[in-house]
Amino acid sequence: MIVVKNVRILGGEPADIRIDQGVIAEIGQGLSGGEEIDGGGAVALPGLVDLHTHLREPGREDAETVQTGTRSAARGGYTAVHAMANTSPVADTAGVVEQVWRLGREFGHCDVHPVGAVTVGLEGRQLAELGAMADSAARVRVFSDDGRCVDDAVLMRRALEYVKAFDGVVAQHAQEPRLTQGAQMNEGVVSGRLGLTGWPAVAEEAIIARDCLLAAHVGSRLHVCHVSTAGSVEIIRWAKSKGWDVTAEVTPHHLLLTDDLVEDSPVGAYNPIYKVNPPLRTRADVEALRAALADGTIDIVATDHAPHPVEDKETEWSAAAMGMVGLETALSVVQEAMVETGLLDWAGVAQRMSAAPARIGRLSGQGQPLEQGAPANITLYDPSARTEVDPSAFASKSRNTPYEGMTLPGRVVATFLRGRPTVLEGKLV
Ligand SMILES: [Zn+2]
């Protein structure tokens, strides 16, 4: 039995939480007994859930493993992550998703839910065995070719139809491939000045519009990965106004960073630390994404944690890999972009980083409100802390963060997975 003393649930009045056998047994004041942990007035949130994590195992254990990636997740306050399918081999069979699921059970510092590929080998030619992955021990409900777009409309339609049988969802990486051939950064004023091939907003928006129409046509669930443009927000708002079952995510970096960092930043011009897919966009896009996350048009924050080894990032811009790590900074960036700006309170953060992603992923036992009888998945967060981001202190195997040297608000103090601390006093247990 553990009693966590002096926390503020969703930023409310001070309270104590008694945890017994992995469950919240009691919430009240002056609780005692068992092991006592001082919460120090931290904000208590339901354990965070990430719908979009690249754990890289199997195949790229030089970048991340299930063990290091879930350590990174726990440090960031997460109690569950969805592991993307673009591994090697690709997670496109029951065998591979069960392998990842088992690695999660054995080595995970949080729950690991494998995402299944939509198409065999992410090649966009033939549907993967979606039903077998859904029926496997991993009980896959989220399917995505993330990193690649399912651009064939017939295949996308079939995938949407297929997942209805088991209440699954297709999570689309919306990127029209022909419109983004050779694209290096957001298409706009900055790409023009730098002479880099532009990545037009329409390449994202055209796919999102098509997929919303397809999802409505077949009566299925669509989830849009990493929305990055103001136009995408408008299309999703329109789809939701029709009552269609469309959900969307935004990454922390798209809520904070803009494309002019490619030209001028504290780490110089053309620094590939800012190279990411979809690309960083403009200030107007960032403002639209923040407003959409606040008003519910965008449902959740998802990290798109994309670890890469140094040699794949510290090279010339055109050759560098796309992606950023994000698990250990997500909550701080969301505080900076959404809470400090008055757009969200802690209840709103909990909804968008725990309850809603758990619901979209159809997870049971995650994302529940902190109340008596709920599984004790709890994140304690001190929003008054100020931390300079030091990648060398990351639990992730990779260091490719765009926030190095920046001072961000907040600090994850502790994380509990079904009552068991995975992080205490900011350190892995
Ligand atoms: Zn993606």
Residues whose N, C-alpha, C, O or C-beta is under 5 A from the ligand:
A	BS01	ZN	D146 G147 H173 N277
